[in-house]
């Protein structure tokens, strides 16, 4: 019902725009996707399909067939277009077998290739590309800007599928080159900083985070291994080594006994966790499944503790929704201390971890916690024409941000639904979810470049 409500309102007031503005009842375009439109349609497709909302799925499919235009201009984020558009189209193709989704994914994939024309082959920071002109950039940018780990490190899953479906190795070659640069570069204390020069291939600053700027790079290492049917041992080793360094240098326990993952700035710890970092409970649990017994237990405990800390960040707010970032300093424990970090924009990471922990442990608390989120969303985020983010999770007098993010339909509602499904609905044995929760099948053939 929540998905139908979110979709129906998007359809009524914003079809063809990127997101719905549920208070002003109109659409939002923004600049993340260049000239591309319909981000919510593409992000919602597989969720509608999985939830068996057949009529609504047909409406979305029709829009893709009739109105989804790839010959558009304007600079878009390679990362966002890849995880939402390419991921959404690929997943829907694999779920339905309908050619239109495959051909759109491949056509779009081709348009992303110029973004890799840099001296190292690492797409530049912000990773802009211009779909229509297929243009790369002048050298003017080369001395400025750096590339972001979570952006250029979050292409692998989709690009391997693009190569497999097209029979063209170029996509796999691009991401295997990124892998090569990363595996060779020296890592301070075994950690991966968030900024790298696309010109020299060396780190630009020493800021390390498992939240924003770093997050999905780690996720794609373990998922690359899983998606390769556990053949991509290089990805597994890079993941294991990175997690060991994170455990050693970033995992901390607060005075009140809450485990969290701090951020690292040139050796100095910032005792803060972003909402984005809360995906890591699920990731660590997923990776733990496959290690030796002693490590398996340790990692499952770590995953459960982090997920519980993220739950605390929700439980300690008045709305029972979590802030954008929470801290463990100056007497605070899993609460936001800055006004600018009190908002909640319908993000999925906490329920994502509940879903993985539920599937892997079957402890009922994860379903209880998920249900708390459902109730809080209904109470504080549902408005007359859709769902909206809120500006302050610590007050029950609502101040809505007037934005229904496309990832709410792609991820938040999908993970909540899967939390209450049988395990064989998109079984973790057969599917990996890209970082926008678009399911990609585990591949039983070796399709590395
Ligand atoms: C989503 O687009 C993806 O989950 C991404 O990895 C991080 N940010 C948003 C959701 O918070």
Boltz pocket constraint, residues with backbone or C-beta under 6 A from the ligand:
constraints:
  - pocket:
      binder: B
      contacts: [[A, 216], [A, 276], [A, 347], [A, 348], [A, 349], [A, 407], [A, 411], [A, 435], [A, 436]]
      max_distance: 6.0
